[in-house]
Amino acid sequence: MSETPPSAAVPGPFVDLFRGDAVALLATLRADGTPHLTPVWIDLDDAGRVLVNARVDRLKAAHMRAGREVAVCIVDPVNPYRYVSITGVVEEAPEAGALEHMDQLARRYLRVGRYPWAVPGERRQLFKIRPTRVITDSGEVDLPAPEF
């Protein structure tokens, strides 16, 4: 397991987790300070920022607007011992381009041309998260032989 310092970057060997169909878990904080955890589709931009796309009326969106610190964890669907865990800060959350980005995610995750659950007038935000801490594990472990 390795850890990178603040203003961290996702190491190259883990970028594939942002390009396939692995679902991430996003952790935000409620107003009372308790954690809120939700599965999300995930992406990474050319600047190394984690991208989370959310409807503006969702709790996760409200939490990210209210408190900028978040955490994201992606577990490799092929090797559940390989993962990347990111703590970061929401730098910006534009609505412009968010609907088109959601269609891109739908192509990747669902293999369809457009996001199928969009409703007329839907507003989305594209949360751009700068990693401040990145923890990874390659998943290269010697598992014991099954006993039962």
C-alpha positions as CSV (number, residue, x, y, z in Angstrom):
1,M,0.0,0.0,0.0
2,S,1.3,3.5,-0.8
3,E,0.3,7.0,0.0
4,T,0.9,10.2,-1.8
5,P,1.2,13.7,-0.3
6,P,-1.3,16.6,-0.6
7,S,-2.1,17.9,-4.1
8,A,-1.8,14.3,-5.1
9,A,-2.3,12.6,-8.4
10,V,-3.8,9.3,-9.3
11,P,-0.9,7.0,-10.2
12,G,-0.9,5.8,-13.8
13,P,-1.5,2.1,-13.0
14,F,-4.8,3.0,-11.4
15,V,-6.2,5.3,-14.1
16,D,-7.9,2.3,-15.7
17,L,-10.4,2.2,-12.8
18,F,-11.7,5.6,-14.1
19,R,-12.0,4.4,-17.7
20,G,-13.9,1.2,-17.3
21,D,-17.2,0.3,-15.7
22,A,-16.1,0.3,-12.0
23,V,-18.6,2.1,-9.8
24,A,-17.1,4.4,-7.1
25,L,-18.3,5.1,-3.6
26,L,-18.6,8.8,-2.8
27,A,-18.4,10.0,0.8
28,T,-19.8,13.4,1.7
29,L,-20.8,15.0,5.0
30,R,-24.3,15.8,6.0
31,A,-25.0,19.1,7.8
32,D,-24.9,17.3,11.2
33,G,-21.4,16.0,10.4
34,T,-22.4,12.3,9.8
35,P,-21.1,10.7,6.6
36,H,-23.3,10.0,3.6
37,L,-22.1,7.3,1.2
38,T,-23.5,6.7,-2.2
39,P,-22.4,4.8,-5.4
40,V,-21.6,6.9,-8.4
41,W,-20.3,6.7,-11.9
42,I,-16.8,8.2,-11.9
43,D,-14.4,9.9,-14.3
44,L,-11.0,11.6,-14.4
45,D,-10.3,14.7,-16.4
46,D,-7.0,15.6,-18.2
47,A,-6.0,17.7,-15.2
48,G,-6.2,14.7,-12.9
49,R,-9.4,15.9,-11.2
50,V,-12.0,13.3,-10.2
51,L,-15.4,14.0,-11.9
52,V,-18.7,13.3,-10.2
53,N,-21.9,14.1,-12.1
54,A,-25.0,14.6,-10.1
55,R,-28.5,16.1,-10.4
56,V,-28.7,19.4,-8.5
57,D,-31.5,18.1,-6.3
58,R,-29.6,15.1,-5.0
59,L,-28.3,15.0,-1.4
60,K,-24.7,14.3,-2.6
61,A,-24.9,17.5,-4.7
62,A,-26.1,19.6,-1.8
63,H,-23.5,18.1,0.5
64,M,-20.7,18.9,-2.1
65,R,-21.9,22.4,-2.5
66,A,-22.1,22.9,1.3
67,G,-18.8,21.3,2.2
68,R,-16.0,21.0,-0.3
69,E,-14.2,18.0,1.2
70,V,-15.1,14.6,-0.2
71,A,-13.7,11.1,-0.5
72,V,-14.0,8.5,-3.3
73,C,-13.1,4.9,-3.4
74,I,-13.0,2.6,-6.4
75,V,-12.5,-1.1,-6.0
76,D,-11.4,-3.0,-9.1
77,P,-14.3,-5.3,-10.1
78,V,-11.9,-7.9,-11.3
79,N,-9.6,-7.9,-8.2
80,P,-11.4,-6.7,-5.1
81,Y,-8.1,-6.3,-3.3
82,R,-6.9,-3.6,-5.8
83,Y,-8.3,-0.1,-5.2
84,V,-7.7,3.6,-5.2
85,S,-9.0,5.8,-2.4
86,I,-9.0,9.5,-2.8
87,T,-9.6,12.4,-0.5
88,G,-10.1,15.7,-2.2
89,V,-11.6,19.1,-2.5
90,V,-14.4,20.2,-4.9
91,E,-12.8,23.0,-6.9
92,E,-15.8,23.8,-9.1
93,A,-19.2,22.4,-10.1
94,P,-20.4,23.9,-13.4
95,E,-23.8,23.0,-14.8
96,A,-22.5,23.8,-18.3
97,G,-21.5,20.5,-20.1
98,A,-22.9,18.3,-17.3
99,L,-25.7,16.8,-19.4
100,E,-23.3,16.0,-22.2
101,H,-20.9,14.4,-19.7
102,M,-23.7,12.3,-18.4
103,D,-24.3,11.0,-21.9
104,Q,-20.6,10.1,-22.1
105,L,-20.8,8.2,-18.9
106,A,-23.9,6.3,-20.1
107,R,-22.0,5.3,-23.2
108,R,-19.2,3.9,-21.0
109,Y,-21.3,2.3,-18.2
110,L,-24.5,1.2,-20.1
111,R,-23.3,1.0,-23.7
112,V,-26.1,3.4,-24.8
113,G,-25.9,6.7,-26.7
114,R,-27.8,8.8,-24.2
115,Y,-28.4,8.8,-20.5
116,P,-31.7,7.0,-20.4
117,W,-33.1,8.4,-17.1
118,A,-32.8,12.1,-17.9
119,V,-36.0,14.1,-17.5
120,P,-37.0,17.3,-19.4
121,G,-35.5,20.3,-17.7
122,E,-33.2,18.3,-15.6
123,R,-30.3,20.2,-14.1
124,R,-27.0,18.6,-13.4
125,Q,-23.6,19.7,-12.0
126,L,-20.2,18.3,-12.9
127,F,-18.2,18.3,-9.6
128,K,-14.5,18.6,-10.3
129,I,-12.5,17.3,-7.3
130,R,-8.8,18.0,-6.8
131,P,-7.2,15.0,-5.1
132,T,-5.3,16.0,-1.9
133,R,-4.5,12.5,-0.8
134,V,-4.4,9.2,-2.8
135,I,-4.0,5.8,-1.3
136,T,-3.7,2.8,-3.5
137,D,-3.3,-1.0,-3.2
138,S,-2.1,-3.1,-6.1
139,G,-4.1,-6.1,-4.9
140,E,-1.1,-8.3,-5.3
141,V,-1.7,-10.6,-2.3
142,D,-1.1,-14.2,-1.6
143,L,-4.5,-15.5,-0.5
144,P,-4.7,-18.6,1.5
145,A,-6.1,-21.7,-0.1
146,P,-9.9,-22.0,0.6
147,E,-10.6,-24.3,3.5
148,F,-14.3,-24.8,2.8
